[in-house]
Amino acid sequence: KLCGYLNKLGIKGPIKTWKSRWFFYDENKCRLLYYRTAQDINPLGSIDLSSASFDCKMENGEGVFEIRTPSRAFTLKAISKQAMMYWLQQLQMRRWEFCNTLSRFPVGSSQLVNEPLVGRTSRGILSCSFAFVSYFVFTFVDVIDNEDFLPLVKTPTEAVGLKAASLPAPQTSTALQNISLKHPWTELQNTVYNICGSKQLWGSNGNVFSFDEFQEHPENVDEEQEAEGAVKEGTLEDGRMGPRLNWIRKARWMNSGFPGSEELSREKNSADKVSVLQQQILTLTEEVKSQKELVKLLHKALEAAQQEKRVSSMYLTAAEDKDRLELVRHKVRQIADLTSRLEALEQEKKELEQILTLRDSHIQELKEHVQLLMEKNHAKQEVIMTLTEQMARELSDPLQEANTITVETLYKQQEEIEHLKDDIDAYKTQNQFLNSEIHQVTRLWTSVAENEKALLMKCACLQARNCQMESKYLTVLRKLQETLPDLPNSHAELVKSLIQEALQWDVKEEAEEGFNLNPVSEYDEYGFMTVPDYEIEDWKLLAKIQALEIKSNKLRSQEIVEKPLRDRWNSIGELNPSGELKSLIRSGIPAEHRQRVWRWMVSRHCSPVPGHYPRLLEQSRGTEHPACRQIELDLPRTLTNNRHFSSPTSPLIPRLRRVLLAFSWHNPAIGYCQGLNRLAAVALLVLEDEESAFWCLVYIVENLMPADYYSDTLITSQVDQRVFKDFLSDKLPRLMAHFEQYRIDVSLITFNWFLVAFVDSLVSDILLRVWDAFLYEGTKVIFRYALAIFKYNEEEILRIHDSVEIYQYLRFFTRMITDGRKLMNIAFNDLNPFPMKLLRNRRSMHREELEAELCELEQIKAAYVKERAEHGP
């Protein structure tokens, strides 16, 4: 029999783990069945070998080989290289025997054949194209018989065969790790069968439990998705096992036997039998424990789902608004309960911090004590060395010894040396004791640090959940606020009071009152306001909801997304253009790396000229530029939501003035255009250096943006608006039809997006991510994000059926986007393909049309002026 234990590589989300499986070759159907143990009755899955190929790449590790089927690839690992070679050889030979018996080729032979055969080369690969398949099949057996093409590998009896079934299954780190959570009912069925070890529990249908529902409604398709097919082939429509499958399983059960059955038949000593039975008891006990844990997990999941369903049903079946308000109050009480639990965890953390501080001080005292002892020991050793040298000198001169040192003096010195040796031994013992204490304290400190980290993670989850609950609560209040005129007076007063209480809550005050893992401060690291300050009273509740969503997104993404992204950025040394770097920049550059990466992107395409910027500043001080007045007017209106520019006395205002004046002298064709102040301000915030911000502005205007984008006519900016409308019709036809129905000109909203690259339109975190990709890839990023913003809010816009309300919504809807990850996925994944060639062709076409229209307009204007001049005023 070709059977034995192999490790199978399974995938649980992003985690890959090895699981021990019992593999059994089915000669009738040429497939490889695998079970969790050799005693299981139902397989977890099967591998069809009729059209599979085998591979044993050396870089995968010793004993690792792959079986590739048309649907997927299976990675297996044997206990040794010999066992791996044996499995590959046997599977290859038996598959060919099966194919030759049926007088046909393996399934899928119309494609190129790449069959690895063990024993010919070091990698065991033999490739043949479809043109030589027929010759290869008929000559393969002769080659084996005549030329010893496949020398047989010695059978590893300890790893394969029926004898391996009687051995204990390889143990994993935890009992639950090796269990297949994707098929819990199959696990329970196999466990009950193994525990009972008798045919009496199996009725006429061959099952202990009914698995009809499980077979009809498979919940998961994972690493063991072939198990459903393996079970259905031998299962009748009424859920009973077919007689053929029962016979095969019974034969395998009788052949493989219960663990230790052959040992019991062969052992004559009763003591050996007792030891084997004890081993069986331990194995079954572990199985029962793991199954109990599995059942508990399933019960908990079921209870949580039922509770959620009951609450949702109560809210939906509530007949009156009063009942729904009562449910809202119940949610408020749940929020209070979660808040109290959070406070308890905070108190526990504070106590642990105090304990950790005390232990740190204790460790410091012990270190100081050890240092003193070592210094004292060193001093005594120096004294001993001095005395030893003195004695050596005195003993080297017998005449001087007789004249100066008496026997009594020598005896006293020897006694003192003995005492010093005893002191040294004592200090060594004491030093060892102190070292052991330090080791124990270090272990305690490590344990406390791990507990603290676990508590921090738990607190972060609770805070994120609390923010979500509060956000839902405020959303309900906002919906009730919209329906105030339709509510009775008593209910309206209650809703108004609840809204007043919600508006009194402040994110900053709550962050100062208690423990907060990721507080939403008033300003971020670049000085942008994190919470919008809406002047309209009805929008203040909306600002609170947005603040809670920002906090919840940051808490949920801190460990899952942000930390791995920072680790990848920390591993990058020298920056070089690559696909990986492009993907990282699209995901967002961390704040600690953004300045370095921006400088690198600017220097790639725009080489700074040494001394050029100081010369421009000197020129601006000597001569007043015509654009100086317009620059002074725009400075107070630059980034009003940033604290570094909100006041006329802010330190960045003079630096921004110098950058804009230097650019006006550097590029006289443009001089100054409204919008350049905001581009330069963002560059100053990130790069901090005036000259770097100047060259970044030059890079954007002269390299990234097309020509005439900031000219007097803004002709290229108008062309981009027409190109964007074409893309909007292609990518979002429903939304564009909605705009045309209500005569909405989106260029009134989007023109400023393109001119200043979304500055003052998006929240700061998303804005800087857009700029990261914009500086690396160019203007097509602006088109991508502009389309993604409309896609993000498409359903909300389609629900508005009034042109005035649509314009009002489009004025502020970009500030309500808080999930930057979702927006990035829409921009770079959902809107593909987006070729740059198409963008250039559209620009060229619309530029010709626009220039023709402008030329025609100039002709009409000239004719009108001429007509007025001839006829007089």
Secondary structure by P-SEA (a helix, b strand, c coil): cbbbbbbbbbbcccbbbbbbbbbbbbccccbbbbcccccccccccccccccbbbbbbccccccbbbbbcccbbbbbbcccaaaaaaaaaaaaaaaaaaaaaacccccccccbbbbbbccccccbbbbbcccaaaaaaaaaaaaaaccccccccccccccccccccccccccccccccccccccaaaaaaaaaaaaaccccccccccccccaaaaaacccccccccaaaaaaaaaccccccccaaaaaaaaaaaaaacccaaaaaaccccaaaaaaaaaaaaaaaaaaaaaaaaaaaaaaaaaaaaaaaaaaaaaaaacccaaaaaaaaaaaaaaaaaaaaaaaaaaaaaaaaaaaaaaaaaaaaaaaaaaaaaaaaaaaaaaaaaaaaaaaaaaaacaaaaaccccaaaaaaaaaaaaaaaaaaaaaaaaaaaaaaaaaaaaaaaaaaaaaaaaaaaaaaaaaaaaaaaaaaaaaaaaaaaaacccccaaaaaaaaaaaaaaaaccaaaaaaacccccccccccccccccccccccccaaaaaaaaaaaaaaaaaaaccccaaaaaaaaaacccccccaaaaaaaaacccccaaaaaaaaaaaaccccccaaaaaaaaaaaaccccaaaaaaaacccccccccccccccccaaaaaaaaaaaaaaaccccccccaaaaaaaaaaaacccaaaaaaaaaaaaccccccccccccaaaaaaaaaaaaaaaaaccaaaaaaaaaacccccccaaaaaaccccccccaaaaaaaaaaaacccaaaaaaaaaaaaaaaaaaaaacccaaaaaaaaaccccccccaaaaaaaaccccccccaaaaaaaaaaaaaaaaaaaaaaaaaaaaaaaaaaaacc
